[in-house]
């Protein structure tokens, strides 16, 4: 998992979700899976970490990462389950494209 953080954007090598500096709102950030919300920089980083870990398989209350998921989600005013639901339901730029590419590769192999 690698988060790339610069002055105006945050990206990840594990998810298509992104964060960006909110236009016209210095020091506030927008995260793709939390539309309509503005966050401080630390909360945006937390949201990106959650999006990264949402890709883990079998992520539930018994998973070794669950206490961390719960804690990070609480920082955003969410439960762990709510955060994971929102991450998975949000339309992340790049994720749909990746799935389409995978489908094309599968079809080409048939």
Phi and psi restraints in degrees (range 20) as a CNS / XPLOR table:
assign (resid 1 and name C) (resid 2 and name N)
       (resid 2 and name CA) (resid 2 and name C) 1.0 -130.7 20.0 2
assign (resid 2 and name N) (resid 2 and name CA)
       (resid 2 and name C) (resid 3 and name N) 1.0 118.3 20.0 2
assign (resid 2 and name C) (resid 3 and name N)
       (resid 3 and name CA) (resid 3 and name C) 1.0 -95.0 20.0 2
assign (resid 3 and name N) (resid 3 and name CA)
       (resid 3 and name C) (resid 4 and name N) 1.0 131.8 20.0 2
assign (resid 3 and name C) (resid 4 and name N)
       (resid 4 and name CA) (resid 4 and name C) 1.0 -107.4 20.0 2
assign (resid 4 and name N) (resid 4 and name CA)
       (resid 4 and name C) (resid 5 and name N) 1.0 117.3 20.0 2
assign (resid 4 and name C) (resid 5 and name N)
       (resid 5 and name CA) (resid 5 and name C) 1.0 -120.1 20.0 2
assign (resid 5 and name N) (resid 5 and name CA)
       (resid 5 and name C) (resid 6 and name N) 1.0 125.1 20.0 2
assign (resid 5 and name C) (resid 6 and name N)
       (resid 6 and name CA) (resid 6 and name C) 1.0 -129.6 20.0 2
assign (resid 6 and name N) (resid 6 and name CA)
       (resid 6 and name C) (resid 7 and name N) 1.0 -164.1 20.0 2
assign (resid 6 and name C) (resid 7 and name N)
       (resid 7 and name CA) (resid 7 and name C) 1.0 -66.1 20.0 2
assign (resid 7 and name N) (resid 7 and name CA)
       (resid 7 and name C) (resid 8 and name N) 1.0 -26.6 20.0 2
assign (resid 7 and name C) (resid 8 and name N)
       (resid 8 and name CA) (resid 8 and name C) 1.0 -128.3 20.0 2
assign (resid 8 and name N) (resid 8 and name CA)
       (resid 8 and name C) (resid 9 and name N) 1.0 -10.2 20.0 2
assign (resid 8 and name C) (resid 9 and name N)
       (resid 9 and name CA) (resid 9 and name C) 1.0 -143.1 20.0 2
assign (resid 9 and name N) (resid 9 and name CA)
       (resid 9 and name C) (resid 10 and name N) 1.0 158.9 20.0 2
assign (resid 9 and name C) (resid 10 and name N)
       (resid 10 and name CA) (resid 10 and name C) 1.0 -134.7 20.0 2
assign (resid 10 and name N) (resid 10 and name CA)
       (resid 10 and name C) (resid 11 and name N) 1.0 130.1 20.0 2
assign (resid 10 and name C) (resid 11 and name N)
       (resid 11 and name CA) (resid 11 and name C) 1.0 -132.9 20.0 2
assign (resid 11 and name N) (resid 11 and name CA)
       (resid 11 and name C) (resid 12 and name N) 1.0 169.0 20.0 2
assign (resid 11 and name C) (resid 12 and name N)
       (resid 12 and name CA) (resid 12 and name C) 1.0 -138.7 20.0 2
assign (resid 12 and name N) (resid 12 and name CA)
       (resid 12 and name C) (resid 13 and name N) 1.0 152.5 20.0 2
assign (resid 12 and name C) (resid 13 and name N)
       (resid 13 and name CA) (resid 13 and name C) 1.0 -87.1 20.0 2
assign (resid 13 and name N) (resid 13 and name CA)
       (resid 13 and name C) (resid 14 and name N) 1.0 -0.4 20.0 2
assign (resid 13 and name C) (resid 14 and name N)
       (resid 14 and name CA) (resid 14 and name C) 1.0 -109.7 20.0 2
assign (resid 14 and name N) (resid 14 and name CA)
       (resid 14 and name C) (resid 15 and name N) 1.0 -14.3 20.0 2
assign (resid 14 and name C) (resid 15 and name N)
       (resid 15 and name CA) (resid 15 and name C) 1.0 -148.2 20.0 2
assign (resid 15 and name N) (resid 15 and name CA)
       (resid 15 and name C) (resid 16 and name N) 1.0 156.1 20.0 2
assign (resid 15 and name C) (resid 16 and name N)
       (resid 16 and name CA) (resid 16 and name C) 1.0 -83.5 20.0 2
assign (resid 16 and name N) (resid 16 and name CA)
       (resid 16 and name C) (resid 17 and name N) 1.0 -6.1 20.0 2
assign (resid 16 and name C) (resid 17 and name N)
       (resid 17 and name CA) (resid 17 and name C) 1.0 -67.2 20.0 2
assign (resid 17 and name N) (resid 17 and name CA)
       (resid 17 and name C) (resid 18 and name N) 1.0 147.0 20.0 2
assign (resid 17 and name C) (resid 18 and name N)
       (resid 18 and name CA) (resid 18 and name C) 1.0 -136.9 20.0 2
assign (resid 18 and name N) (resid 18 and name CA)
       (resid 18 and name C) (resid 19 and name N) 1.0 166.0 20.0 2
assign (resid 18 and name C) (resid 19 and name N)
       (resid 19 and name CA) (resid 19 and name C) 1.0 -128.4 20.0 2
assign (resid 19 and name N) (resid 19 and name CA)
       (resid 19 and name C) (resid 20 and name N) 1.0 148.1 20.0 2
assign (resid 19 and name C) (resid 20 and name N)
       (resid 20 and name CA) (resid 20 and name C) 1.0 -144.3 20.0 2
assign (resid 20 and name N) (resid 20 and name CA)
       (resid 20 and name C) (resid 21 and name N) 1.0 153.5 20.0 2
assign (resid 20 and name C) (resid 21 and name N)
       (resid 21 and name CA) (resid 21 and name C) 1.0 -62.1 20.0 2
assign (resid 21 and name N) (resid 21 and name CA)
       (resid 21 and name C) (resid 22 and name N) 1.0 130.1 20.0 2
assign (resid 21 and name C) (resid 22 and name N)
       (resid 22 and name CA) (resid 22 and name C) 1.0 -67.1 20.0 2
assign (resid 22 and name N) (resid 22 and name CA)
       (resid 22 and name C) (resid 23 and name N) 1.0 129.3 20.0 2
assign (resid 22 and name C) (resid 23 and name N)
       (resid 23 and name CA) (resid 23 and name C) 1.0 -59.2 20.0 2
assign (resid 23 and name N) (resid 23 and name CA)
       (resid 23 and name C) (resid 24 and name N) 1.0 129.9 20.0 2
assign (resid 23 and name C) (resid 24 and name N)
       (resid 24 and name CA) (resid 24 and name C) 1.0 72.0 20.0 2
assign (resid 24 and name N) (resid 24 and name CA)
       (resid 24 and name C) (resid 25 and name N) 1.0 8.1 20.0 2
assign (resid 24 and name C) (resid 25 and name N)
       (resid 25 and name CA) (resid 25 and name C) 1.0 -130.6 20.0 2
assign (resid 25 and name N) (resid 25 and name CA)
       (resid 25 and name C) (resid 26 and name N) 1.0 83.8 20.0 2
assign (resid 25 and name C) (resid 26 and name N)
       (resid 26 and name CA) (resid 26 and name C) 1.0 -56.2 20.0 2
assign (resid 26 and name N) (resid 26 and name CA)
       (resid 26 and name C) (resid 27 and name N) 1.0 138.3 20.0 2
assign (resid 26 and name C) (resid 27 and name N)
       (resid 27 and name CA) (resid 27 and name C) 1.0 71.8 20.0 2
assign (resid 27 and name N) (resid 27 and name CA)
       (resid 27 and name C) (resid 28 and name N) 1.0 7.7 20.0 2
assign (resid 27 and name C) (resid 28 and name N)
       (resid 28 and name CA) (resid 28 and name C) 1.0 -116.0 20.0 2
assign (resid 28 and name N) (resid 28 and name CA)
       (resid 28 and name C) (resid 29 and name N) 1.0 146.6 20.0 2
assign (resid 28 and name C) (resid 29 and name N)
       (resid 29 and name CA) (resid 29 and name C) 1.0 -123.2 20.0 2
assign (resid 29 and name N) (resid 29 and name CA)
       (resid 29 and name C) (resid 30 and name N) 1.0 150.9 20.0 2
assign (resid 29 and name C) (resid 30 and name N)
       (resid 30 and name CA) (resid 30 and name C) 1.0 -114.6 20.0 2
assign (resid 30 and name N) (resid 30 and name CA)
       (resid 30 and name C) (resid 31 and name N) 1.0 136.9 20.0 2
assign (resid 30 and name C) (resid 31 and name N)
       (resid 31 and name CA) (resid 31 and name C) 1.0 -115.9 20.0 2
assign (resid 31 and name N) (resid 31 and name CA)
       (resid 31 and name C) (resid 32 and name N) 1.0 135.3 20.0 2
assign (resid 31 and name C) (resid 32 and name N)
       (resid 32 and name CA) (resid 32 and name C) 1.0 -57.8 20.0 2
assign (resid 32 and name N) (resid 32 and name CA)
       (resid 32 and name C) (resid 33 and name N) 1.0 -32.8 20.0 2
assign (resid 32 and name C) (resid 33 and name N)
       (resid 33 and name CA) (resid 33 and name C) 1.0 -90.8 20.0 2
assign (resid 33 and name N) (resid 33 and name CA)
       (resid 33 and name C) (resid 34 and name N) 1.0 2.0 20.0 2
assign (resid 33 and name C) (resid 34 and name N)
       (resid 34 and name CA) (resid 34 and name C) 1.0 -125.2 20.0 2
assign (resid 34 and name N) (resid 34 and name CA)
       (resid 34 and name C) (resid 35 and name N) 1.0 62.7 20.0 2
assign (resid 34 and name C) (resid 35 and name N)
       (resid 35 and name CA) (resid 35 and name C) 1.0 -60.7 20.0 2
assign (resid 35 and name N) (resid 35 and name CA)
       (resid 35 and name C) (resid 36 and name N) 1.0 141.1 20.0 2
assign (resid 35 and name C) (resid 36 and name N)
       (resid 36 and name CA) (resid 36 and name C) 1.0 84.4 20.0 2
assign (resid 36 and name N) (resid 36 and name CA)
       (resid 36 and name C) (resid 37 and name N) 1.0 -5.8 20.0 2
assign (resid 36 and name C) (resid 37 and name N)
       (resid 37 and name CA) (resid 37 and name C) 1.0 -105.2 20.0 2
assign (resid 37 and name N) (resid 37 and name CA)
       (resid 37 and name C) (resid 38 and name N) 1.0 145.5 20.0 2
assign (resid 37 and name C) (resid 38 and name N)
       (resid 38 and name CA) (resid 38 and name C) 1.0 -116.5 20.0 2
assign (resid 38 and name N) (resid 38 and name CA)
       (resid 38 and name C) (resid 39 and name N) 1.0 139.6 20.0 2
assign (resid 38 and name C) (resid 39 and name N)
       (resid 39 and name CA) (resid 39 and name C) 1.0 -128.1 20.0 2
assign (resid 39 and name N) (resid 39 and name CA)
       (resid 39 and name C) (resid 40 and name N) 1.0 157.6 20.0 2
assign (resid 39 and name C) (resid 40 and name N)
       (resid 40 and name CA) (resid 40 and name C) 1.0 -75.7 20.0 2
assign (resid 40 and name N) (resid 40 and name CA)
       (resid 40 and name C) (resid 41 and name N) 1.0 171.9 20.0 2
assign (resid 40 and name C) (resid 41 and name N)
       (resid 41 and name CA) (resid 41 and name C) 1.0 -60.1 20.0 2
assign (resid 41 and name N) (resid 41 and name CA)
       (resid 41 and name C) (resid 42 and name N) 1.0 -44.9 20.0 2
assign (resid 41 and name C) (resid 42 and name N)
       (resid 42 and name CA) (resid 42 and name C) 1.0 -63.0 20.0 2
assign (resid 42 and name N) (resid 42 and name CA)
       (resid 42 and name C) (resid 43 and name N) 1.0 -40.5 20.0 2
assign (resid 42 and name C) (resid 43 and name N)
       (resid 43 and name CA) (resid 43 and name C) 1.0 -67.6 20.0 2
assign (resid 43 and name N) (resid 43 and name CA)
       (resid 43 and name C) (resid 44 and name N) 1.0 -35.4 20.0 2
assign (resid 43 and name C) (resid 44 and name N)
       (resid 44 and name CA) (resid 44 and name C) 1.0 -64.4 20.0 2
assign (resid 44 and name N) (resid 44 and name CA)
       (resid 44 and name C) (resid 45 and name N) 1.0 -40.2 20.0 2
assign (resid 44 and name C) (resid 45 and name N)
       (resid 45 and name CA) (resid 45 and name C) 1.0 -62.8 20.0 2
assign (resid 45 and name N) (resid 45 and name CA)
       (resid 45 and name C) (resid 46 and name N) 1.0 -43.9 20.0 2
assign (resid 45 and name C) (resid 46 and name N)
       (resid 46 and name CA) (resid 46 and name C) 1.0 -58.9 20.0 2
assign (resid 46 and name N) (resid 46 and name CA)
       (resid 46 and name C) (resid 47 and name N) 1.0 -43.8 20.0 2
assign (resid 46 and name C) (resid 47 and name N)
       (resid 47 and name CA) (resid 47 and name C) 1.0 -62.7 20.0 2
assign (resid 47 and name N) (resid 47 and name CA)
       (resid 47 and name C) (resid 48 and name N) 1.0 -37.8 20.0 2
assign (resid 47 and name C) (resid 48 and name N)
       (resid 48 and name CA) (resid 48 and name C) 1.0 -70.0 20.0 2
assign (resid 48 and name N) (resid 48 and name CA)
       (resid 48 and name C) (resid 49 and name N) 1.0 -38.0 20.0 2
assign (resid 48 and name C) (resid 49 and name N)
       (resid 49 and name CA) (resid 49 and name C) 1.0 -62.2 20.0 2
assign (resid 49 and name N) (resid 49 and name CA)
       (resid 49 and name C) (resid 50 and name N) 1.0 -43.1 20.0 2
assign (resid 49 and name C) (resid 50 and name N)
       (resid 50 and name CA) (resid 50 and name C) 1.0 -60.3 20.0 2
assign (resid 50 and name N) (resid 50 and name CA)
       (resid 50 and name C) (resid 51 and name N) 1.0 -44.9 20.0 2
assign (resid 50 and name C) (resid 51 and name N)
       (resid 51 and name CA) (resid 51 and name C) 1.0 -60.9 20.0 2
assign (resid 51 and name N) (resid 51 and name CA)
       (resid 51 and name C) (resid 52 and name N) 1.0 -39.5 20.0 2
assign (resid 51 and name C) (resid 52 and name N)
       (resid 52 and name CA) (resid 52 and name C) 1.0 -60.3 20.0 2
assign (resid 52 and name N) (resid 52 and name CA)
       (resid 52 and name C) (resid 53 and name N) 1.0 -48.3 20.0 2
assign (resid 52 and name C) (resid 53 and name N)
       (resid 53 and name CA) (resid 53 and name C) 1.0 -75.9 20.0 2
assign (resid 53 and name N) (resid 53 and name CA)
       (resid 53 and name C) (resid 54 and name N) 1.0 -16.5 20.0 2
assign (resid 53 and name C) (resid 54 and name N)
       (resid 54 and name CA) (resid 54 and name C) 1.0 -63.2 20.0 2
assign (resid 54 and name N) (resid 54 and name CA)
       (resid 54 and name C) (resid 55 and name N) 1.0 -17.3 20.0 2
assign (resid 54 and name C) (resid 55 and name N)
       (resid 55 and name CA) (resid 55 and name C) 1.0 -79.1 20.0 2
assign (resid 55 and name N) (resid 55 and name CA)
       (resid 55 and name C) (resid 56 and name N) 1.0 -10.9 20.0 2
assign (resid 55 and name C) (resid 56 and name N)
       (resid 56 and name CA) (resid 56 and name C) 1.0 -58.7 20.0 2
assign (resid 56 and name N) (resid 56 and name CA)
       (resid 56 and name C) (resid 57 and name N) 1.0 142.2 20.0 2
assign (resid 56 and name C) (resid 57 and name N)
       (resid 57 and name CA) (resid 57 and name C) 1.0 -81.6 20.0 2
assign (resid 57 and name N) (resid 57 and name CA)
       (resid 57 and name C) (resid 58 and name N) 1.0 149.3 20.0 2
assign (resid 57 and name C) (resid 58 and name N)
       (resid 58 and name CA) (resid 58 and name C) 1.0 54.8 20.0 2
assign (resid 58 and name N) (resid 58 and name CA)
       (resid 58 and name C) (resid 59 and name N) 1.0 40.1 20.0 2
assign (resid 58 and name C) (resid 59 and name N)
       (resid 59 and name CA) (resid 59 and name C) 1.0 -81.3 20.0 2
assign (resid 59 and name N) (resid 59 and name CA)
       (resid 59 and name C) (resid 60 and name N) 1.0 108.8 20.0 2
assign (resid 59 and name C) (resid 60 and name N)
       (resid 60 and name CA) (resid 60 and name C) 1.0 -149.5 20.0 2
assign (resid 60 and name N) (resid 60 and name CA)
       (resid 60 and name C) (resid 61 and name N) 1.0 -173.3 20.0 2
assign (resid 60 and name C) (resid 61 and name N)
       (resid 61 and name CA) (resid 61 and name C) 1.0 -60.1 20.0 2
assign (resid 61 and name N) (resid 61 and name CA)
       (resid 61 and name C) (resid 62 and name N) 1.0 -21.2 20.0 2
assign (resid 61 and name C) (resid 62 and name N)
       (resid 62 and name CA) (resid 62 and name C) 1.0 -95.1 20.0 2
assign (resid 62 and name N) (resid 62 and name CA)
       (resid 62 and name C) (resid 63 and name N) 1.0 -6.5 20.0 2
assign (resid 62 and name C) (resid 63 and name N)
       (resid 63 and name CA) (resid 63 and name C) 1.0 -69.1 20.0 2
assign (resid 63 and name N) (resid 63 and name CA)
       (resid 63 and name C) (resid 64 and name N) 1.0 145.2 20.0 2
assign (resid 63 and name C) (resid 64 and name N)
       (resid 64 and name CA) (resid 64 and name C) 1.0 -61.0 20.0 2
assign (resid 64 and name N) (resid 64 and name CA)
       (resid 64 and name C) (resid 65 and name N) 1.0 -24.5 20.0 2
assign (resid 64 and name C) (resid 65 and name N)
       (resid 65 and name CA) (resid 65 and name C) 1.0 -87.6 20.0 2
assign (resid 65 and name N) (resid 65 and name CA)
       (resid 65 and name C) (resid 66 and name N) 1.0 -7.7 20.0 2
assign (resid 65 and name C) (resid 66 and name N)
       (resid 66 and name CA) (resid 66 and name C) 1.0 -56.5 20.0 2
assign (resid 66 and name N) (resid 66 and name CA)
       (resid 66 and name C) (resid 67 and name N) 1.0 -42.9 20.0 2
assign (resid 66 and name C) (resid 67 and name N)
       (resid 67 and name CA) (resid 67 and name C) 1.0 -59.1 20.0 2
assign (resid 67 and name N) (resid 67 and name CA)
       (resid 67 and name C) (resid 68 and name N) 1.0 -34.1 20.0 2
assign (resid 67 and name C) (resid 68 and name N)
       (resid 68 and name CA) (resid 68 and name C) 1.0 -71.8 20.0 2
assign (resid 68 and name N) (resid 68 and name CA)
       (resid 68 and name C) (resid 69 and name N) 1.0 -42.6 20.0 2
assign (resid 68 and name C) (resid 69 and name N)
       (resid 69 and name CA) (resid 69 and name C) 1.0 -57.6 20.0 2
assign (resid 69 and name N) (resid 69 and name CA)
       (resid 69 and name C) (resid 70 and name N) 1.0 -47.8 20.0 2
assign (resid 69 and name C) (resid 70 and name N)
       (resid 70 and name CA) (resid 70 and name C) 1.0 -59.3 20.0 2
assign (resid 70 and name N) (resid 70 and name CA)
       (resid 70 and name C) (resid 71 and name N) 1.0 -44.7 20.0 2
assign (resid 70 and name C) (resid 71 and name N)
       (resid 71 and name CA) (resid 71 and name C) 1.0 -66.0 20.0 2
assign (resid 71 and name N) (resid 71 and name CA)
       (resid 71 and name C) (resid 72 and name N) 1.0 -46.0 20.0 2
assign (resid 71 and name C) (resid 72 and name N)
       (resid 72 and name CA) (resid 72 and name C) 1.0 -63.8 20.0 2
assign (resid 72 and name N) (resid 72 and name CA)
       (resid 72 and name C) (resid 73 and name N) 1.0 -42.2 20.0 2
assign (resid 72 and name C) (resid 73 and name N)
       (resid 73 and name CA) (resid 73 and name C) 1.0 -62.6 20.0 2
assign (resid 73 and name N) (resid 73 and name CA)
       (resid 73 and name C) (resid 74 and name N) 1.0 -41.3 20.0 2
assign (resid 73 and name C) (resid 74 and name N)
       (resid 74 and name CA) (resid 74 and name C) 1.0 -60.6 20.0 2
assign (resid 74 and name N) (resid 74 and name CA)
       (resid 74 and name C) (resid 75 and name N) 1.0 -34.8 20.0 2
assign (resid 74 and name C) (resid 75 and name N)
       (resid 75 and name CA) (resid 75 and name C) 1.0 -60.8 20.0 2
assign (resid 75 and name N) (resid 75 and name CA)
       (resid 75 and name C) (resid 76 and name N) 1.0 -24.7 20.0 2
assign (resid 75 and name C) (resid 76 and name N)
       (resid 76 and name CA) (resid 76 and name C) 1.0 -100.6 20.0 2
assign (resid 76 and name N) (resid 76 and name CA)
       (resid 76 and name C) (resid 77 and name N) 1.0 5.7 20.0 2
assign (resid 76 and name C) (resid 77 and name N)
       (resid 77 and name CA) (resid 77 and name C) 1.0 77.8 20.0 2
assign (resid 77 and name N) (resid 77 and name CA)
       (resid 77 and name C) (resid 78 and name N) 1.0 25.3 20.0 2
assign (resid 77 and name C) (resid 78 and name N)
       (resid 78 and name CA) (resid 78 and name C) 1.0 -125.5 20.0 2
assign (resid 78 and name N) (resid 78 and name CA)
       (resid 78 and name C) (resid 79 and name N) 1.0 163.5 20.0 2
assign (resid 78 and name C) (resid 79 and name N)
       (resid 79 and name CA) (resid 79 and name C) 1.0 -87.1 20.0 2
assign (resid 79 and name N) (resid 79 and name CA)
       (resid 79 and name C) (resid 80 and name N) 1.0 164.5 20.0 2
assign (resid 79 and name C) (resid 80 and name N)
       (resid 80 and name CA) (resid 80 and name C) 1.0 -58.1 20.0 2
assign (resid 80 and name N) (resid 80 and name CA)
       (resid 80 and name C) (resid 81 and name N) 1.0 -45.7 20.0 2
assign (resid 80 and name C) (resid 81 and name N)
       (resid 81 and name CA) (resid 81 and name C) 1.0 -63.1 20.0 2
assign (resid 81 and name N) (resid 81 and name CA)
       (resid 81 and name C) (resid 82 and name N) 1.0 -43.5 20.0 2
assign (resid 81 and name C) (resid 82 and name N)
       (resid 82 and name CA) (resid 82 and name C) 1.0 -62.3 20.0 2
assign (resid 82 and name N) (resid 82 and name CA)
       (resid 82 and name C) (resid 83 and name N) 1.0 -42.9 20.0 2
assign (resid 82 and name C) (resid 83 and name N)
       (resid 83 and name CA) (resid 83 and name C) 1.0 -62.0 20.0 2
assign (resid 83 and name N) (resid 83 and name CA)
       (resid 83 and name C) (resid 84 and name N) 1.0 -46.7 20.0 2
assign (resid 83 and name C) (resid 84 and name N)
       (resid 84 and name CA) (resid 84 and name C) 1.0 -64.2 20.0 2
assign (resid 84 and name N) (resid 84 and name CA)
       (resid 84 and name C) (resid 85 and name N) 1.0 -38.2 20.0 2
assign (resid 84 and name C) (resid 85 and name N)
       (resid 85 and name CA) (resid 85 and name C) 1.0 -62.1 20.0 2
assign (resid 85 and name N) (resid 85 and name CA)
       (resid 85 and name C) (resid 86 and name N) 1.0 -45.1 20.0 2
assign (resid 85 and name C) (resid 86 and name N)
       (resid 86 and name CA) (resid 86 and name C) 1.0 -66.0 20.0 2
assign (resid 86 and name N) (resid 86 and name CA)
       (resid 86 and name C) (resid 87 and name N) 1.0 -39.8 20.0 2
assign (resid 86 and name C) (resid 87 and name N)
       (resid 87 and name CA) (resid 87 and name C) 1.0 -61.5 20.0 2
assign (resid 87 and name N) (resid 87 and name CA)
       (resid 87 and name C) (resid 88 and name N) 1.0 -46.7 20.0 2
assign (resid 87 and name C) (resid 88 and name N)
       (resid 88 and name CA) (resid 88 and name C) 1.0 -72.1 20.0 2
assign (resid 88 and name N) (resid 88 and name CA)
       (resid 88 and name C) (resid 89 and name N) 1.0 -28.6 20.0 2
assign (resid 88 and name C) (resid 89 and name N)
       (resid 89 and name CA) (resid 89 and name C) 1.0 -85.7 20.0 2
assign (resid 89 and name N) (resid 89 and name CA)
       (resid 89 and name C) (resid 90 and name N) 1.0 -23.0 20.0 2
assign (resid 89 and name C) (resid 90 and name N)
       (resid 90 and name CA) (resid 90 and name C) 1.0 -67.5 20.0 2
assign (resid 90 and name N) (resid 90 and name CA)
       (resid 90 and name C) (resid 91 and name N) 1.0 144.4 20.0 2
assign (resid 90 and name C) (resid 91 and name N)
       (resid 91 and name CA) (resid 91 and name C) 1.0 -83.8 20.0 2
assign (resid 91 and name N) (resid 91 and name CA)
       (resid 91 and name C) (resid 92 and name N) 1.0 96.1 20.0 2
assign (resid 91 and name C) (resid 92 and name N)
       (resid 92 and name CA) (resid 92 and name C) 1.0 -86.2 20.0 2
assign (resid 92 and name N) (resid 92 and name CA)
       (resid 92 and name C) (resid 93 and name N) 1.0 126.3 20.0 2
assign (resid 92 and name C) (resid 93 and name N)
       (resid 93 and name CA) (resid 93 and name C) 1.0 -57.6 20.0 2
assign (resid 93 and name N) (resid 93 and name CA)
       (resid 93 and name C) (resid 94 and name N) 1.0 135.3 20.0 2
assign (resid 93 and name C) (resid 94 and name N)
       (resid 94 and name CA) (resid 94 and name C) 1.0 95.9 20.0 2
assign (resid 94 and name N) (resid 94 and name CA)
       (resid 94 and name C) (resid 95 and name N) 1.0 -32.1 20.0 2
assign (resid 94 and name C) (resid 95 and name N)
       (resid 95 and name CA) (resid 95 and name C) 1.0 -68.8 20.0 2
assign (resid 95 and name N) (resid 95 and name CA)
       (resid 95 and name C) (resid 96 and name N) 1.0 -46.1 20.0 2
assign (resid 95 and name C) (resid 96 and name N)
       (resid 96 and name CA) (resid 96 and name C) 1.0 -62.1 20.0 2
assign (resid 96 and name N) (resid 96 and name CA)
       (resid 96 and name C) (resid 97 and name N) 1.0 -42.5 20.0 2
assign (resid 96 and name C) (resid 97 and name N)
       (resid 97 and name CA) (resid 97 and name C) 1.0 -59.3 20.0 2
assign (resid 97 and name N) (resid 97 and name CA)
       (resid 97 and name C) (resid 98 and name N) 1.0 -43.8 20.0 2
assign (resid 97 and name C) (resid 98 and name N)
       (resid 98 and name CA) (resid 98 and name C) 1.0 -61.4 20.0 2
assign (resid 98 and name N) (resid 98 and name CA)
       (resid 98 and name C) (resid 99 and name N) 1.0 -42.8 20.0 2
assign (resid 98 and name C) (resid 99 and name N)
       (resid 99 and name CA) (resid 99 and name C) 1.0 -63.9 20.0 2
assign (resid 99 and name N) (resid 99 and name CA)
       (resid 99 and name C) (resid 100 and name N) 1.0 -39.5 20.0 2
assign (resid 99 and name C) (resid 100 and name N)
       (resid 100 and name CA) (resid 100 and name C) 1.0 -64.4 20.0 2
assign (resid 100 and name N) (resid 100 and name CA)
       (resid 100 and name C) (resid 101 and name N) 1.0 -39.6 20.0 2
assign (resid 100 and name C) (resid 101 and name N)
       (resid 101 and name CA) (resid 101 and name C) 1.0 -63.5 20.0 2
assign (resid 101 and name N) (resid 101 and name CA)
       (resid 101 and name C) (resid 102 and name N) 1.0 -40.9 20.0 2
assign (resid 101 and name C) (resid 102 and name N)
       (resid 102 and name CA) (resid 102 and name C) 1.0 -63.5 20.0 2
assign (resid 102 and name N) (resid 102 and name CA)
       (resid 102 and name C) (resid 103 and name N) 1.0 -41.4 20.0 2
assign (resid 102 and name C) (resid 103 and name N)
       (resid 103 and name CA) (resid 103 and name C) 1.0 -62.4 20.0 2
assign (resid 103 and name N) (resid 103 and name CA)
       (resid 103 and name C) (resid 104 and name N) 1.0 -43.1 20.0 2
assign (resid 103 and name C) (resid 104 and name N)
       (resid 104 and name CA) (resid 104 and name C) 1.0 -62.1 20.0 2
assign (resid 104 and name N) (resid 104 and name CA)
       (resid 104 and name C) (resid 105 and name N) 1.0 -41.0 20.0 2
assign (resid 104 and name C) (resid 105 and name N)
       (resid 105 and name CA) (resid 105 and name C) 1.0 -62.6 20.0 2
assign (resid 105 and name N) (resid 105 and name CA)
       (resid 105 and name C) (resid 106 and name N) 1.0 -41.9 20.0 2
assign (resid 105 and name C) (resid 106 and name N)
       (resid 106 and name CA) (resid 106 and name C) 1.0 -64.4 20.0 2
assign (resid 106 and name N) (resid 106 and name CA)
       (resid 106 and name C) (resid 107 and name N) 1.0 -43.9 20.0 2
assign (resid 106 and name C) (resid 107 and name N)
       (resid 107 and name CA) (resid 107 and name C) 1.0 -64.2 20.0 2
assign (resid 107 and name N) (resid 107 and name CA)
       (resid 107 and name C) (resid 108 and name N) 1.0 -37.0 20.0 2
assign (resid 107 and name C) (resid 108 and name N)
       (resid 108 and name CA) (resid 108 and name C) 1.0 -65.9 20.0 2
assign (resid 108 and name N) (resid 108 and name CA)
       (resid 108 and name C) (resid 109 and name N) 1.0 -30.1 20.0 2
assign (resid 108 and name C) (resid 109 and name N)
       (resid 109 and name CA) (resid 109 and name C) 1.0 -79.6 20.0 2
assign (resid 109 and name N) (resid 109 and name CA)
       (resid 109 and name C) (resid 110 and name N) 1.0 -9.1 20.0 2
